[in-house]
Amino acid sequence: RALIEARPWLTVFYLPTYAPDLNPVEMAWSHLKRSLGNLAPCTLDELAKVIRSRLKQMQYRASLLDAFLAHTGLITNPRST
């Protein structure tokens, strides 16, 4: 607590033990899984290649990633573009 109080720029949110609705990573995985819904890869290597490609595409969509964070409701100062 002393470390937190010593850093006025730091915002800490105390979360319940299991809170998937407050975890932006859960939103990212959900988005990825929805995009894979109609695929029928023949091998695990093909599946891994598609997953890497989709993750790379998500990486370059800052607005999508910001939306995952905003969905949690934890953003106090959203990034302005």
C-alpha positions as CSV (number, residue, x, y, z in Angstrom):
1,R,0.0,0.0,0.0
2,A,2.9,2.4,0.7
3,L,4.3,1.9,-2.8
4,I,0.9,2.6,-4.3
5,E,0.4,5.7,-2.2
6,A,3.9,7.0,-3.0
7,R,2.9,7.1,-6.7
8,P,0.1,9.6,-7.4
9,W,0.2,8.8,-11.1
10,L,-0.7,5.1,-10.5
11,T,-4.3,4.0,-10.5
12,V,-4.9,0.6,-8.9
13,F,-8.2,-1.3,-9.2
14,Y,-8.8,-4.1,-6.8
15,L,-10.6,-6.9,-8.7
16,P,-12.5,-10.0,-7.5
17,T,-10.6,-13.2,-7.7
18,Y,-12.3,-14.2,-11.0
19,A,-13.4,-11.3,-13.2
20,P,-13.4,-12.1,-16.9
21,D,-15.6,-9.1,-17.7
22,L,-12.9,-6.8,-16.3
23,N,-10.0,-8.5,-18.2
24,P,-9.3,-7.0,-21.7
25,V,-7.4,-10.1,-22.6
26,E,-10.6,-12.1,-22.4
27,M,-12.2,-9.8,-24.9
28,A,-9.3,-10.2,-27.3
29,W,-9.4,-14.0,-27.1
30,S,-13.2,-13.9,-27.6
31,H,-12.8,-11.7,-30.7
32,L,-10.1,-14.1,-32.1
33,K,-12.2,-17.2,-31.4
34,R,-15.2,-15.7,-33.2
35,S,-13.1,-15.0,-36.2
36,L,-12.0,-18.7,-36.3
37,G,-15.5,-20.1,-36.0
38,N,-15.9,-21.3,-39.6
39,L,-12.4,-22.5,-40.3
40,A,-11.5,-26.1,-40.9
41,P,-7.7,-26.3,-40.9
42,C,-6.2,-29.7,-41.7
43,T,-3.3,-29.5,-39.4
44,L,-2.3,-27.7,-36.2
45,D,0.4,-25.9,-38.1
46,E,-2.2,-24.4,-40.4
47,L,-4.3,-23.4,-37.4
48,A,-1.3,-21.8,-35.7
49,K,-0.5,-19.9,-38.9
50,V,-4.0,-18.5,-39.1
51,I,-4.0,-17.5,-35.4
52,R,-0.7,-15.7,-35.7
53,S,-2.0,-13.8,-38.7
54,R,-5.2,-12.8,-37.0
55,L,-3.3,-11.7,-33.8
56,K,-1.0,-9.7,-36.0
57,Q,-3.9,-8.0,-37.7
58,M,-5.4,-7.2,-34.3
59,Q,-2.1,-5.7,-33.1
60,Y,-2.3,-3.0,-35.8
61,R,-5.9,-2.0,-35.0
62,A,-5.4,0.3,-32.1
63,S,-9.1,1.3,-32.0
64,L,-10.0,-2.4,-31.5
65,L,-7.5,-2.8,-28.7
66,D,-8.8,0.4,-27.1
67,A,-12.3,-1.0,-27.3
68,F,-11.3,-4.1,-25.4
69,L,-9.9,-1.8,-22.6
70,A,-12.9,0.5,-22.7
71,H,-15.3,-2.5,-22.4
72,T,-13.9,-3.2,-18.9
73,G,-15.0,0.3,-17.7
74,L,-11.6,0.7,-16.0
75,I,-10.2,3.4,-18.2
76,T,-10.0,6.7,-16.4
77,N,-8.0,8.7,-19.0
78,P,-8.6,7.2,-22.5
79,R,-5.9,7.7,-25.0
80,S,-6.7,10.5,-27.4
81,T,-5.9,10.0,-31.1
